[in-house]
Every structure is written in structure tokens, then in C-alpha cells.
Amino acid sequence: MPQIYVVGHRNPDTDSACAAHCYAHLKNILSHNTPHIPAVCGTLNTQSEFAFERARVDPPRVIADVYPRVSDVARRDGMRLRENDPIFIAVKELDAHTVSVIPVFSEADKFTGIIGIHEITRYFIESGLSERPSYPFRVDNIEHIIPGEILKRGKDEFTAPIMIGAMNVESSLARIDSCAEKPVLIVGKRPDIIAHAIARDLPAIILVGVDRESAPDFSLYKGTVYLSRSDTAESARLLRLSVPVRLIANRDPITLTHDALFDDAKSILLNSELRGLPVMEGDRFLGVVTRRSFIEKPRPKIILVDHNEVSQSVPGADVADVREIIDHHRLAPAKTALPIYVFSKPVGSTCTIVYQHYRMHNIKPDIPEAVLLLAGILSDTLLLKSPTTTSDDRDAADELSALARISLTEFGEEMLSRMTVLRNADPHTVVEGDFKCYREKQISLGIGQVEVMSLDDIDEAAAKLHACLETVRTKLRLDWAVLLVTNVVDERSLLLVTDFPSAEKHLAYKKISDRLYDLPGVLSRKKQLLPELLRVSALAAAADLRR
Ligand SMILES: [Mn+2]
């Protein structure tokens, strides 16, 4: 399906997440043909989460990248077979070269396997080797595949070898009797052999060259009698092709998951002997890919909001088809092959520009979008106080607060309160708001984390935070208490620690001042900080033992 992602920059802030949602919303009102999907590449900060909660709107989808997936090229419209369909249909389709692999479904519409040239070939080779192979037959399929008509209908399904009653009577009777399994008999107007078949209760008799009027009496016979209009050889050939595909379908094929990368899926298929593979979403069948599906690599379509540089964009943006740019940053976009729509204006927030697009198109934002646009503006302009604020932002904020029916100042303050400003914040809330304890060897340690708008005011706050950390350490009887102060947008953290020299001296981080460290690139307590703290705690514990 042609879809366009409207995506903000990496480490999404409130402006980029709200702009992505609201611009996609507008595009979906303006064009009904192409779904525009709002997306962010990264987890939302607490402030953005609050904005979406307040607007009662699902936050944009989190995407890791926009590299093409196998689902982008899977054929969903291809031929499908039911398990009980005759092999004949599969052979015909494969011969017509319209497909190289056909999915097979149960009567309950559950995907059960595939059938391709491999399976057909093996069917004829293997049934050629076996002495007298038995096949599962369905009367419905026989009726469908062999020209003719049913004279009498027996059991719907049966398993039997095929036998032709063409020899002299004695040999034919002997052969019928010598079969391990009762055969389906193809025979002309030969009363002795037919009488024997009835007496032996064979599952089916295919009569060739016999019409309804001249057919013998089958009143005592319980099996199926079929009047074939084909000759003996042709009836035998078609009978074998009437066997249900479930006999030969590959029930355990290699499958591709729908979100497998295009390049990975391509190499899996090209490195296999296979001509096609099914694509699954969980246990749901999505479609089929063949070698032809991979001739041209699709380019996902994206609209960039709140950024324009590829290095700040979602991974894969460099090879994607960028359709539009809506932004308020310096311009350094990648070259495009075709002309695109770019709207860039040095205002305080991308949400201001998105709102101006609603106005350009004479569309009044609904309350949820008004809330989100306002949130983006207030967040990026720090309540319209930042020096980047323009009259465009002020006008937009006024109009949006009226549309959203909320007080600009109250909402703005609530927004900002979601992002801690170290200088103003209560140190106990900062340290204990999100505090977790761990134990390694004999060392107990506690780690708090706080997400802040800026790290610039750490000097003003450090003394209070250190004092508070020490209080918490004593209260919880910990060996060591630390606080990770993180700025998501700058991708940087600072680490404040209580006095614990035997562990601290092993820390791999750069010391800024007493009990304060710089951790560029560290955002995760669990994945990045904790392993390092456990490592140095173990060293401290070992040193303690030696003493
Ligand atoms: Mn912005």
C-alpha cells in the first residue's frame, strides 16, 4: 500500500512529535488516496507523553528505520489453493508462468503450506518410483477434472492405487485380487471385470466408452461410478491430477516475516533453491515473494518535520523518497531527484508552521490537534519566552489556546513542569522521583534518574542534589547512591555520586568536578550506566575483601 511516513527528528521532542501527528492529520484530510502515518524515531520524553495524554490522542508510531521491508513487495493478489483442490489446477497455473509458488489454505482458511514446481516434480518422480502408489481421491475432484458425469456417488474420499482393466478377464481379476489395497478401476464395457469389481467392493469405477443407457446395473454397488468421456489413457492421467494438493504441498516451507528487511529477504531467497517464499505476519499469511519481487528496490516515502538534515533523520532517510520538508532549522537537506515541497521559516516552533498550513487550507484544527500544536509551540519556545519566539508563534499560540479551550499559561506551566528544570526543582523529587536499588557482590547501590530540559544549571543545583543523595543513601542503608541527570535532546547525561572512593576511582567516565562526571551519549540507566556501576562495585568489593 502506498503510504507516507511523516516523521520528526531523532531523540524526538514535543515539537517534532506533535508536528508529525498534526501534519499527518492535515494531509489525511487533504488527500484520501495515500495514508499519511505520523511517526517518531525514538521514545517520547515525559513532556511529549503528557501532551498526547492531554489531547487524548495515540502518540505517533515509533519506527526504528524506514528501510524497505519484504512486506512492501509481497504479492497479496496471487492465486490461492485450498488443500482439497486438485493438483491439476496447480500445474496449470505454474505452467502459465503467472506464479512460481502458490499458497495452500485449509478449508478454515488457515495457511498450511505452499506448492511450486519442486513439489509437482517430486510428485511425478516419486510416484514413478514406487511400485504401485496409492493416492487420496476425492469424488468432487474427479468430477471436476475428468470430462464426464457421475452415475453413482460413493464415499466422498478414499485412498487407492489406480488399475486399468485392459488385460484378459482372468489376469484382470487376478490383478485386482492381488492388490494390497482395493484399487480404483478404469475399465471399458467388460461385464465380467465390472461384476468382479462390484463383488470385491472397489471404492470407485471409472467407465470409459460407456454411456448412461448402456451402463450395467450398479444397484448393489456402494462405491462411485463415473462415466468418463475421455479415453483410458487420458482418464488415468487426469485421475492422477485430480489428487488434492494437500498430498504434495510443502507444509513446512521457509517463511519470511513481514518486517524482514528487503535486502535480507532477497538474499535468503536468492541463496535458496526456491523460486518463491510465503510472507507471514505472525501465523497470518500476508503474501508471496518471488525472485521477480526483488528486481526493483522500493523507496519508502517520507515527509520530514522539525528537521531537514539526513543525519538527524530516521535511519534509512538517506535512501528514502523525501516528499516534503516542514521545518524551522538551518537548511542542509540532501539532494532530491525530483522537485519537492519545502516550507521553512525561522519561527520558534515547527508546530507554528503546521498550524499555518491548516489556515492556508482553511481547515480548523479539532481540539486534540489544537492541544498538540499548542504543546509543540509552548515547549519549543519555553512558554513563548525563548529568544527564538516570533509574532507568528504568539499569534498561533493565542488562536490555538482559544480553539483548544485551554488557558495558555496554565497549560504551558503544566507542560514545563513535566520537564525538570534543575535550578527550580525540589531536590528530593529530582533524586527520589525515579530511584532504583541494585546489589552486586557485597555492595548495595541506588541509582536515580531524571530527565531535564538543560544541563546548564547543574552548578547551581549540584550542592543540594549531593546533600539529598547522601540523605537517601543513609535512609536506604546503601553503600553508594548516584543520580543520572539526562538531557535526551543533547544525548548527554551527568552523573552525581555520593562519596565512595574505592568504586569511584575505577569509573570510566570523565570527572568534571568533585563527585560529578560527564557521560556523553549515555541515556539509559539500565543498558549503559548500570553495567559500568556493577563493574566498579565488584572491583570495590574485591578490594574490600583483600583488606
Ligand atoms: Mn522544533
Boltz pocket constraint, residues with backbone or C-beta under 6 A from the ligand:
constraints:
  - pocket:
      binder: B
      contacts: [[A, 15], [A, 16], [A, 306], [A, 328], [A, 348], [A, 349], [A, 350], [A, 380]]
      max_distance: 6.0
